[in-house]
Amino acid sequence: MHIQDAQERYGLVSRLFHWLMALALLWQCATVVTRVALEDSPLDEFLWATHKPLGFLLMVLIVLRVIWALMNLSRRPASINLLAKYGHTALYLLVAVVPFLALLRQYGSGRAFEPFGIPLMSGFEGDKIEWMIAPGSLLHGWLGWLLFVMILGHILMTIRHSRSGKQQILKRMW
């Protein structure tokens, strides 16, 4: 089992990043679906309390994952086609942009943010910073739903390619 990526298969670190982020994104989707379907229920209160800290963790993971991917760029398995390459790039961008917009909105609102007890942003008194709040309010939710749809597409395409027998896509990341 290799730590670094290889032409035929992703290494242990890349696979660990992939599956940790998959679990965290699945949890994030569950928090939002519960928020929409069962707002103010005990389940919603429990799950929603994890949404922001987990979003911060995802942002940290994507930064580390991109750094790791760049360090392994010459060794990574090639994309199966141009559409897959662009799809993965879009997924990376959305996983970074969605929590960034939320952090920008959080800071602009003047509210403190301490994910997992880590004092990341202290709140402030006075006027809110509207130019920071507006993009997050406008785009965070919509881009989050787009990310969810793209993740579903990613899963479906992986299954399709794995069943075709031509390419063993799932083996490269499992």
PyMOL commands that place a pseudoatom at each C-alpha (Angstrom):
pseudoatom trace, name=CA, resn=MET, resi=1, chain=A, elem=C, hetatm=0, pos=[0.000, 0.000, 0.000]
pseudoatom trace, name=CA, resn=HIS, resi=2, chain=A, elem=C, hetatm=0, pos=[1.572, 3.241, -1.178]
pseudoatom trace, name=CA, resn=ILE, resi=3, chain=A, elem=C, hetatm=0, pos=[1.302, 6.532, 0.663]
pseudoatom trace, name=CA, resn=GLN, resi=4, chain=A, elem=C, hetatm=0, pos=[1.755, 8.609, -2.498]
pseudoatom trace, name=CA, resn=ASP, resi=5, chain=A, elem=C, hetatm=0, pos=[-0.277, 8.389, -5.680]
pseudoatom trace, name=CA, resn=ALA, resi=6, chain=A, elem=C, hetatm=0, pos=[0.766, 6.211, -8.609]
pseudoatom trace, name=CA, resn=GLN, resi=7, chain=A, elem=C, hetatm=0, pos=[-0.247, 6.164, -12.278]
pseudoatom trace, name=CA, resn=GLU, resi=8, chain=A, elem=C, hetatm=0, pos=[-2.572, 3.195, -11.758]
pseudoatom trace, name=CA, resn=ARG, resi=9, chain=A, elem=C, hetatm=0, pos=[-4.010, 4.014, -8.340]
pseudoatom trace, name=CA, resn=TYR, resi=10, chain=A, elem=C, hetatm=0, pos=[-4.370, 6.791, -5.764]
pseudoatom trace, name=CA, resn=GLY, resi=11, chain=A, elem=C, hetatm=0, pos=[-2.211, 6.497, -2.664]
pseudoatom trace, name=CA, resn=LEU, resi=12, chain=A, elem=C, hetatm=0, pos=[-3.345, 6.116, 0.917]
pseudoatom trace, name=CA, resn=VAL, resi=13, chain=A, elem=C, hetatm=0, pos=[-3.360, 9.857, 1.691]
pseudoatom trace, name=CA, resn=SER, resi=14, chain=A, elem=C, hetatm=0, pos=[-5.439, 10.767, -1.397]
pseudoatom trace, name=CA, resn=ARG, resi=15, chain=A, elem=C, hetatm=0, pos=[-7.901, 7.979, -0.637]
pseudoatom trace, name=CA, resn=LEU, resi=16, chain=A, elem=C, hetatm=0, pos=[-8.128, 9.053, 2.999]
pseudoatom trace, name=CA, resn=PHE, resi=17, chain=A, elem=C, hetatm=0, pos=[-8.861, 12.664, 1.961]
pseudoatom trace, name=CA, resn=HIS, resi=18, chain=A, elem=C, hetatm=0, pos=[-11.451, 11.468, -0.574]
pseudoatom trace, name=CA, resn=TRP, resi=19, chain=A, elem=C, hetatm=0, pos=[-13.411, 9.247, 1.815]
pseudoatom trace, name=CA, resn=LEU, resi=20, chain=A, elem=C, hetatm=0, pos=[-13.189, 11.609, 4.815]
pseudoatom trace, name=CA, resn=MET, resi=21, chain=A, elem=C, hetatm=0, pos=[-14.552, 14.391, 2.647]
pseudoatom trace, name=CA, resn=ALA, resi=22, chain=A, elem=C, hetatm=0, pos=[-17.219, 12.083, 1.208]
pseudoatom trace, name=CA, resn=LEU, resi=23, chain=A, elem=C, hetatm=0, pos=[-18.445, 11.267, 4.718]
pseudoatom trace, name=CA, resn=ALA, resi=24, chain=A, elem=C, hetatm=0, pos=[-18.320, 14.910, 5.806]
pseudoatom trace, name=CA, resn=LEU, resi=25, chain=A, elem=C, hetatm=0, pos=[-20.187, 16.050, 2.683]
pseudoatom trace, name=CA, resn=LEU, resi=26, chain=A, elem=C, hetatm=0, pos=[-22.796, 13.338, 3.174]
pseudoatom trace, name=CA, resn=TRP, resi=27, chain=A, elem=C, hetatm=0, pos=[-23.266, 14.585, 6.748]
pseudoatom trace, name=CA, resn=GLN, resi=28, chain=A, elem=C, hetatm=0, pos=[-23.538, 18.186, 5.495]
pseudoatom trace, name=CA, resn=CYS, resi=29, chain=A, elem=C, hetatm=0, pos=[-26.229, 17.118, 3.025]
pseudoatom trace, name=CA, resn=ALA, resi=30, chain=A, elem=C, hetatm=0, pos=[-28.084, 15.361, 5.851]
pseudoatom trace, name=CA, resn=THR, resi=31, chain=A, elem=C, hetatm=0, pos=[-27.968, 18.534, 7.965]
pseudoatom trace, name=CA, resn=VAL, resi=32, chain=A, elem=C, hetatm=0, pos=[-29.458, 20.627, 5.158]
pseudoatom trace, name=CA, resn=VAL, resi=33, chain=A, elem=C, hetatm=0, pos=[-32.120, 18.106, 4.142]
pseudoatom trace, name=CA, resn=THR, resi=34, chain=A, elem=C, hetatm=0, pos=[-33.139, 17.756, 7.790]
pseudoatom trace, name=CA, resn=ARG, resi=35, chain=A, elem=C, hetatm=0, pos=[-33.183, 21.546, 8.146]
pseudoatom trace, name=CA, resn=VAL, resi=36, chain=A, elem=C, hetatm=0, pos=[-35.496, 21.869, 5.138]
pseudoatom trace, name=CA, resn=ALA, resi=37, chain=A, elem=C, hetatm=0, pos=[-37.757, 18.895, 5.914]
pseudoatom trace, name=CA, resn=LEU, resi=38, chain=A, elem=C, hetatm=0, pos=[-37.833, 18.868, 9.724]
pseudoatom trace, name=CA, resn=GLU, resi=39, chain=A, elem=C, hetatm=0, pos=[-37.006, 22.410, 10.807]
pseudoatom trace, name=CA, resn=ASP, resi=40, chain=A, elem=C, hetatm=0, pos=[-37.060, 22.979, 14.591]
pseudoatom trace, name=CA, resn=SER, resi=41, chain=A, elem=C, hetatm=0, pos=[-37.254, 19.252, 15.330]
pseudoatom trace, name=CA, resn=PRO, resi=42, chain=A, elem=C, hetatm=0, pos=[-34.820, 17.681, 17.831]
pseudoatom trace, name=CA, resn=LEU, resi=43, chain=A, elem=C, hetatm=0, pos=[-33.021, 15.976, 14.930]
pseudoatom trace, name=CA, resn=ASP, resi=44, chain=A, elem=C, hetatm=0, pos=[-32.676, 19.312, 13.134]
pseudoatom trace, name=CA, resn=GLU, resi=45, chain=A, elem=C, hetatm=0, pos=[-31.322, 21.011, 16.254]
pseudoatom trace, name=CA, resn=PHE, resi=46, chain=A, elem=C, hetatm=0, pos=[-28.762, 18.227, 16.736]
pseudoatom trace, name=CA, resn=LEU, resi=47, chain=A, elem=C, hetatm=0, pos=[-27.601, 18.082, 13.107]
pseudoatom trace, name=CA, resn=TRP, resi=48, chain=A, elem=C, hetatm=0, pos=[-27.696, 21.818, 12.405]
pseudoatom trace, name=CA, resn=ALA, resi=49, chain=A, elem=C, hetatm=0, pos=[-25.354, 22.487, 15.325]
pseudoatom trace, name=CA, resn=THR, resi=50, chain=A, elem=C, hetatm=0, pos=[-22.702, 20.512, 13.415]
pseudoatom trace, name=CA, resn=HIS, resi=51, chain=A, elem=C, hetatm=0, pos=[-23.151, 22.253, 10.053]
pseudoatom trace, name=CA, resn=LYS, resi=52, chain=A, elem=C, hetatm=0, pos=[-20.824, 25.225, 10.531]
pseudoatom trace, name=CA, resn=PRO, resi=53, chain=A, elem=C, hetatm=0, pos=[-17.979, 23.426, 12.331]
pseudoatom trace, name=CA, resn=LEU, resi=54, chain=A, elem=C, hetatm=0, pos=[-18.038, 20.638, 9.766]
pseudoatom trace, name=CA, resn=GLY, resi=55, chain=A, elem=C, hetatm=0, pos=[-18.067, 23.192, 6.942]
pseudoatom trace, name=CA, resn=PHE, resi=56, chain=A, elem=C, hetatm=0, pos=[-14.914, 24.700, 8.412]
pseudoatom trace, name=CA, resn=LEU, resi=57, chain=A, elem=C, hetatm=0, pos=[-13.336, 21.239, 8.640]
pseudoatom trace, name=CA, resn=LEU, resi=58, chain=A, elem=C, hetatm=0, pos=[-14.211, 20.629, 4.978]
pseudoatom trace, name=CA, resn=MET, resi=59, chain=A, elem=C, hetatm=0, pos=[-12.522, 23.883, 4.037]
pseudoatom trace, name=CA, resn=VAL, resi=60, chain=A, elem=C, hetatm=0, pos=[-9.356, 22.833, 5.856]
pseudoatom trace, name=CA, resn=LEU, resi=61, chain=A, elem=C, hetatm=0, pos=[-9.499, 19.386, 4.253]
pseudoatom trace, name=CA, resn=ILE, resi=62, chain=A, elem=C, hetatm=0, pos=[-9.895, 20.792, 0.732]
pseudoatom trace, name=CA, resn=VAL, resi=63, chain=A, elem=C, hetatm=0, pos=[-6.880, 23.071, 1.200]
pseudoatom trace, name=CA, resn=LEU, resi=64, chain=A, elem=C, hetatm=0, pos=[-4.786, 20.124, 2.428]
pseudoatom trace, name=CA, resn=ARG, resi=65, chain=A, elem=C, hetatm=0, pos=[-6.164, 17.897, -0.335]
pseudoatom trace, name=CA, resn=VAL, resi=66, chain=A, elem=C, hetatm=0, pos=[-5.290, 20.399, -3.063]
pseudoatom trace, name=CA, resn=ILE, resi=67, chain=A, elem=C, hetatm=0, pos=[-1.773, 20.801, -1.664]
pseudoatom trace, name=CA, resn=TRP, resi=68, chain=A, elem=C, hetatm=0, pos=[-1.383, 17.002, -1.591]
pseudoatom trace, name=CA, resn=ALA, resi=69, chain=A, elem=C, hetatm=0, pos=[-2.772, 16.667, -5.129]
pseudoatom trace, name=CA, resn=LEU, resi=70, chain=A, elem=C, hetatm=0, pos=[-0.333, 19.292, -6.433]
pseudoatom trace, name=CA, resn=MET, resi=71, chain=A, elem=C, hetatm=0, pos=[2.558, 17.502, -4.727]
pseudoatom trace, name=CA, resn=ASN, resi=72, chain=A, elem=C, hetatm=0, pos=[1.496, 14.262, -6.457]
pseudoatom trace, name=CA, resn=LEU, resi=73, chain=A, elem=C, hetatm=0, pos=[0.439, 15.784, -9.775]
pseudoatom trace, name=CA, resn=SER, resi=74, chain=A, elem=C, hetatm=0, pos=[2.944, 13.909, -11.909]
pseudoatom trace, name=CA, resn=ARG, resi=75, chain=A, elem=C, hetatm=0, pos=[2.105, 10.569, -10.248]
pseudoatom trace, name=CA, resn=ARG, resi=76, chain=A, elem=C, hetatm=0, pos=[-1.711, 10.702, -10.128]
pseudoatom trace, name=CA, resn=PRO, resi=77, chain=A, elem=C, hetatm=0, pos=[-3.868, 8.506, -12.346]
pseudoatom trace, name=CA, resn=ALA, resi=78, chain=A, elem=C, hetatm=0, pos=[-4.938, 10.308, -15.496]
pseudoatom trace, name=CA, resn=SER, resi=79, chain=A, elem=C, hetatm=0, pos=[-8.539, 11.426, -15.914]
pseudoatom trace, name=CA, resn=ILE, resi=80, chain=A, elem=C, hetatm=0, pos=[-10.538, 9.072, -18.077]
pseudoatom trace, name=CA, resn=ASN, resi=81, chain=A, elem=C, hetatm=0, pos=[-11.643, 11.951, -20.319]
pseudoatom trace, name=CA, resn=LEU, resi=82, chain=A, elem=C, hetatm=0, pos=[-11.846, 15.725, -20.510]
pseudoatom trace, name=CA, resn=LEU, resi=83, chain=A, elem=C, hetatm=0, pos=[-15.358, 15.833, -19.040]
pseudoatom trace, name=CA, resn=ALA, resi=84, chain=A, elem=C, hetatm=0, pos=[-14.186, 13.902, -15.954]
pseudoatom trace, name=CA, resn=LYS, resi=85, chain=A, elem=C, hetatm=0, pos=[-11.252, 16.289, -15.563]
pseudoatom trace, name=CA, resn=TYR, resi=86, chain=A, elem=C, hetatm=0, pos=[-13.531, 19.345, -15.698]
pseudoatom trace, name=CA, resn=GLY, resi=87, chain=A, elem=C, hetatm=0, pos=[-16.072, 17.688, -13.405]
pseudoatom trace, name=CA, resn=HIS, resi=88, chain=A, elem=C, hetatm=0, pos=[-13.444, 17.000, -10.761]
pseudoatom trace, name=CA, resn=THR, resi=89, chain=A, elem=C, hetatm=0, pos=[-12.129, 20.548, -11.055]
pseudoatom trace, name=CA, resn=ALA, resi=90, chain=A, elem=C, hetatm=0, pos=[-15.666, 21.896, -10.556]
pseudoatom trace, name=CA, resn=LEU, resi=91, chain=A, elem=C, hetatm=0, pos=[-16.124, 19.650, -7.501]
pseudoatom trace, name=CA, resn=TYR, resi=92, chain=A, elem=C, hetatm=0, pos=[-12.860, 20.904, -5.984]
pseudoatom trace, name=CA, resn=LEU, resi=93, chain=A, elem=C, hetatm=0, pos=[-13.865, 24.521, -6.633]
pseudoatom trace, name=CA, resn=LEU, resi=94, chain=A, elem=C, hetatm=0, pos=[-17.334, 24.112, -5.140]
pseudoatom trace, name=CA, resn=VAL, resi=95, chain=A, elem=C, hetatm=0, pos=[-16.027, 22.306, -2.058]
pseudoatom trace, name=CA, resn=ALA, resi=96, chain=A, elem=C, hetatm=0, pos=[-13.746, 25.309, -1.490]
pseudoatom trace, name=CA, resn=VAL, resi=97, chain=A, elem=C, hetatm=0, pos=[-16.109, 28.133, -2.481]
pseudoatom trace, name=CA, resn=VAL, resi=98, chain=A, elem=C, hetatm=0, pos=[-19.224, 26.995, -0.575]
pseudoatom trace, name=CA, resn=PRO, resi=99, chain=A, elem=C, hetatm=0, pos=[-17.621, 27.099, 2.909]
pseudoatom trace, name=CA, resn=PHE, resi=100, chain=A, elem=C, hetatm=0, pos=[-15.588, 30.194, 1.985]
pseudoatom trace, name=CA, resn=LEU, resi=101, chain=A, elem=C, hetatm=0, pos=[-18.813, 32.078, 1.219]
pseudoatom trace, name=CA, resn=ALA, resi=102, chain=A, elem=C, hetatm=0, pos=[-20.249, 30.945, 4.554]
pseudoatom trace, name=CA, resn=LEU, resi=103, chain=A, elem=C, hetatm=0, pos=[-17.144, 32.148, 6.409]
pseudoatom trace, name=CA, resn=LEU, resi=104, chain=A, elem=C, hetatm=0, pos=[-17.275, 35.473, 4.586]
pseudoatom trace, name=CA, resn=ARG, resi=105, chain=A, elem=C, hetatm=0, pos=[-20.943, 35.878, 5.543]
pseudoatom trace, name=CA, resn=GLN, resi=106, chain=A, elem=C, hetatm=0, pos=[-20.202, 34.849, 9.134]
pseudoatom trace, name=CA, resn=TYR, resi=107, chain=A, elem=C, hetatm=0, pos=[-17.450, 37.440, 9.487]
pseudoatom trace, name=CA, resn=GLY, resi=108, chain=A, elem=C, hetatm=0, pos=[-19.487, 40.197, 7.828]
pseudoatom trace, name=CA, resn=SER, resi=109, chain=A, elem=C, hetatm=0, pos=[-22.389, 39.546, 10.201]
pseudoatom trace, name=CA, resn=GLY, resi=110, chain=A, elem=C, hetatm=0, pos=[-20.204, 40.396, 13.204]
pseudoatom trace, name=CA, resn=ARG, resi=111, chain=A, elem=C, hetatm=0, pos=[-20.952, 37.071, 14.908]
pseudoatom trace, name=CA, resn=ALA, resi=112, chain=A, elem=C, hetatm=0, pos=[-18.174, 35.100, 16.530]
pseudoatom trace, name=CA, resn=PHE, resi=113, chain=A, elem=C, hetatm=0, pos=[-17.190, 31.741, 15.033]
pseudoatom trace, name=CA, resn=GLU, resi=114, chain=A, elem=C, hetatm=0, pos=[-15.454, 29.103, 17.112]
pseudoatom trace, name=CA, resn=PRO, resi=115, chain=A, elem=C, hetatm=0, pos=[-15.593, 25.746, 15.315]
pseudoatom trace, name=CA, resn=PHE, resi=116, chain=A, elem=C, hetatm=0, pos=[-14.695, 22.906, 17.675]
pseudoatom trace, name=CA, resn=GLY, resi=117, chain=A, elem=C, hetatm=0, pos=[-13.886, 25.531, 20.321]
pseudoatom trace, name=CA, resn=ILE, resi=118, chain=A, elem=C, hetatm=0, pos=[-11.153, 27.119, 18.180]
pseudoatom trace, name=CA, resn=PRO, resi=119, chain=A, elem=C, hetatm=0, pos=[-11.569, 30.929, 18.238]
pseudoatom trace, name=CA, resn=LEU, resi=120, chain=A, elem=C, hetatm=0, pos=[-11.413, 31.559, 14.493]
pseudoatom trace, name=CA, resn=MET, resi=121, chain=A, elem=C, hetatm=0, pos=[-13.336, 34.861, 14.383]
pseudoatom trace, name=CA, resn=SER, resi=122, chain=A, elem=C, hetatm=0, pos=[-14.279, 37.072, 17.250]
pseudoatom trace, name=CA, resn=GLY, resi=123, chain=A, elem=C, hetatm=0, pos=[-17.503, 38.955, 16.807]
pseudoatom trace, name=CA, resn=PHE, resi=124, chain=A, elem=C, hetatm=0, pos=[-17.655, 42.702, 16.519]
pseudoatom trace, name=CA, resn=GLU, resi=125, chain=A, elem=C, hetatm=0, pos=[-20.050, 45.468, 17.501]
pseudoatom trace, name=CA, resn=GLY, resi=126, chain=A, elem=C, hetatm=0, pos=[-21.449, 47.954, 15.078]
pseudoatom trace, name=CA, resn=ASP, resi=127, chain=A, elem=C, hetatm=0, pos=[-22.711, 47.800, 11.535]
pseudoatom trace, name=CA, resn=LYS, resi=128, chain=A, elem=C, hetatm=0, pos=[-22.650, 44.592, 9.572]
pseudoatom trace, name=CA, resn=ILE, resi=129, chain=A, elem=C, hetatm=0, pos=[-20.444, 44.480, 6.494]
pseudoatom trace, name=CA, resn=GLU, resi=130, chain=A, elem=C, hetatm=0, pos=[-23.050, 44.008, 3.776]
pseudoatom trace, name=CA, resn=TRP, resi=131, chain=A, elem=C, hetatm=0, pos=[-20.634, 43.367, 0.899]
pseudoatom trace, name=CA, resn=MET, resi=132, chain=A, elem=C, hetatm=0, pos=[-19.390, 40.322, 2.836]
pseudoatom trace, name=CA, resn=ILE, resi=133, chain=A, elem=C, hetatm=0, pos=[-22.830, 39.077, 3.800]
pseudoatom trace, name=CA, resn=ALA, resi=134, chain=A, elem=C, hetatm=0, pos=[-24.486, 39.438, 0.380]
pseudoatom trace, name=CA, resn=PRO, resi=135, chain=A, elem=C, hetatm=0, pos=[-22.467, 36.850, -1.608]
pseudoatom trace, name=CA, resn=GLY, resi=136, chain=A, elem=C, hetatm=0, pos=[-22.870, 34.235, 1.101]
pseudoatom trace, name=CA, resn=SER, resi=137, chain=A, elem=C, hetatm=0, pos=[-26.574, 34.895, 1.488]
pseudoatom trace, name=CA, resn=LEU, resi=138, chain=A, elem=C, hetatm=0, pos=[-27.099, 34.804, -2.263]
pseudoatom trace, name=CA, resn=LEU, resi=139, chain=A, elem=C, hetatm=0, pos=[-24.846, 31.903, -3.263]
pseudoatom trace, name=CA, resn=HIS, resi=140, chain=A, elem=C, hetatm=0, pos=[-23.961, 29.616, -0.336]
pseudoatom trace, name=CA, resn=GLY, resi=141, chain=A, elem=C, hetatm=0, pos=[-27.207, 27.649, -0.412]
pseudoatom trace, name=CA, resn=TRP, resi=142, chain=A, elem=C, hetatm=0, pos=[-27.570, 27.473, -4.199]
pseudoatom trace, name=CA, resn=LEU, resi=143, chain=A, elem=C, hetatm=0, pos=[-23.968, 26.431, -4.736]
pseudoatom trace, name=CA, resn=GLY, resi=144, chain=A, elem=C, hetatm=0, pos=[-24.345, 23.906, -1.920]
pseudoatom trace, name=CA, resn=TRP, resi=145, chain=A, elem=C, hetatm=0, pos=[-27.291, 22.319, -3.760]
pseudoatom trace, name=CA, resn=LEU, resi=146, chain=A, elem=C, hetatm=0, pos=[-25.278, 22.380, -6.993]
pseudoatom trace, name=CA, resn=LEU, resi=147, chain=A, elem=C, hetatm=0, pos=[-22.451, 20.628, -5.172]
pseudoatom trace, name=CA, resn=PHE, resi=148, chain=A, elem=C, hetatm=0, pos=[-24.918, 18.003, -3.924]
pseudoatom trace, name=CA, resn=VAL, resi=149, chain=A, elem=C, hetatm=0, pos=[-26.189, 17.384, -7.473]
pseudoatom trace, name=CA, resn=MET, resi=150, chain=A, elem=C, hetatm=0, pos=[-22.634, 17.175, -8.800]
pseudoatom trace, name=CA, resn=ILE, resi=151, chain=A, elem=C, hetatm=0, pos=[-21.726, 14.679, -6.081]
pseudoatom trace, name=CA, resn=LEU, resi=152, chain=A, elem=C, hetatm=0, pos=[-24.696, 12.537, -7.127]
pseudoatom trace, name=CA, resn=GLY, resi=153, chain=A, elem=C, hetatm=0, pos=[-23.500, 12.781, -10.726]
pseudoatom trace, name=CA, resn=HIS, resi=154, chain=A, elem=C, hetatm=0, pos=[-19.982, 11.841, -9.629]
pseudoatom trace, name=CA, resn=ILE, resi=155, chain=A, elem=C, hetatm=0, pos=[-21.308, 8.746, -7.858]
pseudoatom trace, name=CA, resn=LEU, resi=156, chain=A, elem=C, hetatm=0, pos=[-23.518, 7.749, -10.798]
pseudoatom trace, name=CA, resn=MET, resi=157, chain=A, elem=C, hetatm=0, pos=[-20.702, 8.167, -13.329]
pseudoatom trace, name=CA, resn=THR, resi=158, chain=A, elem=C, hetatm=0, pos=[-18.376, 6.106, -11.127]
pseudoatom trace, name=CA, resn=ILE, resi=159, chain=A, elem=C, hetatm=0, pos=[-20.953, 3.327, -11.011]
pseudoatom trace, name=CA, resn=ARG, resi=160, chain=A, elem=C, hetatm=0, pos=[-21.557, 3.573, -14.768]
pseudoatom trace, name=CA, resn=HIS, resi=161, chain=A, elem=C, hetatm=0, pos=[-17.863, 3.383, -15.612]
pseudoatom trace, name=CA, resn=SER, resi=162, chain=A, elem=C, hetatm=0, pos=[-17.271, 0.561, -13.139]
pseudoatom trace, name=CA, resn=ARG, resi=163, chain=A, elem=C, hetatm=0, pos=[-20.140, -1.487, -14.601]
pseudoatom trace, name=CA, resn=SER, resi=164, chain=A, elem=C, hetatm=0, pos=[-19.001, -0.962, -18.182]
pseudoatom trace, name=CA, resn=GLY, resi=165, chain=A, elem=C, hetatm=0, pos=[-15.996, -3.151, -17.448]
pseudoatom trace, name=CA, resn=LYS, resi=166, chain=A, elem=C, hetatm=0, pos=[-13.752, -0.945, -19.588]
pseudoatom trace, name=CA, resn=GLN, resi=167, chain=A, elem=C, hetatm=0, pos=[-12.371, 1.135, -16.726]
pseudoatom trace, name=CA, resn=GLN, resi=168, chain=A, elem=C, hetatm=0, pos=[-11.909, 0.173, -13.104]
pseudoatom trace, name=CA, resn=ILE, resi=169, chain=A, elem=C, hetatm=0, pos=[-12.505, 3.655, -11.735]
pseudoatom trace, name=CA, resn=LEU, resi=170, chain=A, elem=C, hetatm=0, pos=[-13.669, 2.611, -8.285]
pseudoatom trace, name=CA, resn=LYS, resi=171, chain=A, elem=C, hetatm=0, pos=[-10.600, 0.417, -7.726]
pseudoatom trace, name=CA, resn=ARG, resi=172, chain=A, elem=C, hetatm=0, pos=[-8.355, 3.464, -8.130]
pseudoatom trace, name=CA, resn=MET, resi=173, chain=A, elem=C, hetatm=0, pos=[-9.937, 5.193, -5.112]
pseudoatom trace, name=CA, resn=TRP, resi=174, chain=A, elem=C, hetatm=0, pos=[-11.057, 2.246, -2.976]
for i in range(1, 174): cmd.bond("trace and resi %d" % i, "trace and resi %d" % (i + 1))
show_as sticks, trace
zoom trace
